[in-house]
């Protein structure tokens, strides 16, 4: 059975588009555009599974769910959930755009066969994204789940708990320190703390700009230092 949609197109004839690639390559952005253009549902692996897994860290899992020893088992569970949802969506909507790395699936074998069976009889078309390694690493460093994946992949197993803890502590510390600094600056630098002037706010903004620039420079130096700390990393 097929279902008509806007523009005279038939959803049942669209099949399934798999948008794959490494973290930071733009899969989610492209997937949303394709789903909107094709007028089919979008199923992103992160959106389907991450909310539940994130809530399990602490009460159920001692470390991040991407870390050993449960990382591979959870990876299989995440893709099983995506396949189950995709099967229902394709059966009712006629097509879908699936967004995930799909590393094992694209290598062929059982993982690919399971994906094909889940969305059968719909035809699968694959879009694989790639890019400059340095650019992709920079994009991953600014995002939540991919940033966690990067930590899990680059930090030794015996120190992953410390690395994730430090990362979360730094995130929360930054959210607290900013307002506190602004309050202190307005209190001690303003001509009248009760009625700050435009000049007082300009001073706070200037301080924030200088601080932000300093952190950009520090992050750049840290990125450049990776090539010295890890011989596997090269910037072309």
C-alpha positions in Angstrom: 0.0 0.0 0.0 1.2 3.5 -0.8 0.2 6.9 0.6 -0.1 10.1 -1.3 1.5 13.2 0.0 2.0 16.9 -1.0 3.3 17.7 -4.4 1.8 14.6 -6.0 4.6 12.4 -4.6 4.0 8.9 -3.3 5.6 8.2 0.0 5.5 4.5 -0.5 7.9 4.8 -3.4 10.6 6.8 -1.6 12.2 3.9 0.2 14.8 4.4 2.9 17.8 6.7 2.8 20.6 5.9 5.1 22.8 8.9 6.0 26.1 7.6 7.4 29.5 9.0 8.3 31.8 9.8 11.1 30.8 12.1 14.0 30.9 15.7 13.0 30.4 15.1 9.3 27.0 16.8 9.2 24.8 13.7 9.1 21.9 15.2 11.2 21.8 18.4 9.2 21.7 16.6 5.9 19.2 14.1 7.2 16.8 16.8 8.2 17.0 18.4 4.8 16.5 15.1 3.0 13.5 14.2 5.2 11.9 17.5 4.6 12.5 17.4 0.9 11.2 13.8 0.6 8.4 14.4 3.1 9.2 11.3 5.1 10.0 10.8 8.8 13.5 11.3 10.1 15.0 8.8 12.5 18.3 9.9 14.1 20.1 7.3 16.2 21.1 9.9 18.8 17.6 11.2 19.2 16.1 7.8 19.5 18.5 6.4 22.1 20.5 9.1 23.8 17.9 10.5 26.1 17.4 7.2 27.8 21.1 6.3 28.0 22.1 9.7 29.4 19.7 9.2 32.3 21.3 5.8 33.0 24.7 7.3 33.7 25.1 7.2 37.5 22.0 5.4 38.7 22.7 2.3 36.4 26.0 2.8 34.6 29.2 3.8 36.5 30.7 5.6 33.5 29.5 7.0 30.2 27.6 4.4 28.1 30.2 4.6 25.3 33.0 3.5 27.6 34.1 0.0 28.3 33.1 -2.6 29.3 29.5 -2.0 28.2 30.1 0.1 25.2 29.9 -2.6 22.5 26.7 -4.1 24.1 25.0 -0.8 24.2 26.0 -0.1 20.6 24.2 -3.2 19.5 21.2 -2.2 21.6 21.1 1.3 20.1 21.0 -0.1 16.6 18.5 -2.7 17.5 16.2 0.0 18.8 16.7 2.1 15.6 15.9 -0.9 13.4 12.7 -1.7 15.4 11.5 1.9 15.1 12.5 2.1 11.4 10.6 -1.1 10.7 7.4 0.4 12.2 7.8 3.8 10.5 8.5 2.3 7.1 5.6 -0.1 7.4 3.2 2.8 8.1 4.7 5.8 6.3 6.3 4.0 3.4 9.8 5.5 3.8 12.3 7.2 6.2 15.6 8.8 6.5 17.9 7.0 9.0 20.9 8.9 10.5 23.7 7.1 12.2 27.4 6.2 11.7 26.4 2.7 10.5 30.0 1.6 10.6 29.3 -2.1 11.0 26.4 -2.0 8.6 28.4 -0.5 5.8 31.1 -3.2 6.3 28.5 -5.8 5.2 27.7 -9.0 6.9 25.1 -9.7 9.6 24.7 -6.0 10.6 23.8 -5.0 7.1 21.5 -8.0 6.6 19.6 -7.0 9.8 19.1 -3.5 8.6 17.8 -4.6 5.2 15.4 -7.1 6.9 14.1 -4.4 9.3 12.9 -2.1 6.5 12.0 -4.7 3.9 10.6 -4.5 1.3 11.7 -0.9 1.1 14.9 -0.2 -0.9 17.8 1.3 0.9 19.9 4.0 -0.6 23.1 5.1 1.2 24.6 8.6 1.5 28.1 8.5 3.2 29.7 11.7 4.4 33.4 12.2 5.0 35.7 15.2 5.4 39.0 16.6 6.6 40.0 14.9 9.8 41.1 18.1 11.5 37.8 19.8 10.7 35.8 16.8 11.9 37.8 16.7 15.1 37.1 20.4 15.8 33.4 19.9 15.2 33.3 16.9 17.5 35.0 18.8 20.3 32.2 21.3 20.4 29.3 18.8 20.8 27.9 16.8 23.6 27.5 13.1 22.7 30.3 13.1 20.0 32.5 15.0 22.4 31.8 12.2 24.9 32.6 9.6 22.3 35.9 11.4 21.6 36.8 11.3 25.3 36.0 7.6 25.5 38.1 6.9 22.4 41.2 8.9 23.4 41.4 8.6 27.2 42.9 5.4 28.7 40.3 3.1 30.2 41.6 3.4 33.8 41.2 7.2 33.7 37.9 7.5 31.8 35.8 8.1 34.9 38.1 10.9 36.0 38.1 12.4 32.4 34.2 12.4 32.2 34.0 13.8 35.7 36.4 16.6 35.0 34.5 17.4 31.7 31.2 17.6 33.5 32.6 19.6 36.4 34.2 22.1 33.9 30.9 22.5 32.1 29.0 23.3 35.3 31.7 25.5 36.7 31.7 27.6 33.5 27.9 28.1 33.9 28.4 29.3 37.5 31.6 31.4 37.2 30.3 33.6 34.4 27.3 35.2 36.3 29.4 35.4 39.5 32.2 37.3 37.7 29.6 39.7 36.1 28.1 40.4 39.5 31.5 41.0 41.1 32.6 43.3 38.3 29.4 45.4 38.5 29.7 45.5 42.2 33.3 46.7 42.5 33.8 48.5 39.2 30.5 50.3 38.8 30.4 53.9 39.9 27.1 53.1 41.6 26.4 49.3 42.0 22.7 50.0 42.5 22.3 51.8 39.2 25.0 50.5 36.7 25.5 52.8 33.7 26.1 51.8 30.1 29.8 52.3 30.6 29.7 49.8 33.4 28.1 47.2 31.2 30.6 47.9 28.5 33.4 47.1 30.9 31.8 43.8 31.7 31.4 43.0 28.1 35.0 43.9 27.4 36.2 41.6 30.1 34.0 38.8 28.8 35.4 39.4 25.2 39.0 39.2 26.4 38.3 36.1 28.4 36.6 34.4 25.5 39.5 35.3 23.2 41.9 33.8 25.7 40.0 30.5 25.8 40.0 30.4 22.0 43.8 30.7 22.0 44.1 28.1 24.7 41.9 25.6 22.8 43.9 26.2 19.7 47.1 25.5 21.5 45.6 22.3 23.0 44.5 21.1 19.6 47.9 21.7 18.2 49.5 19.8 21.1 47.6 16.6 20.2 50.1 16.0 17.4 52.9 15.9 20.0 51.0 13.9 22.6 49.5 11.3 20.3 51.6 10.3 17.2 48.5 8.8 15.5 47.1 12.3 15.0 48.3 14.4 12.0 47.0 17.7 10.6 47.2 17.9 6.9 
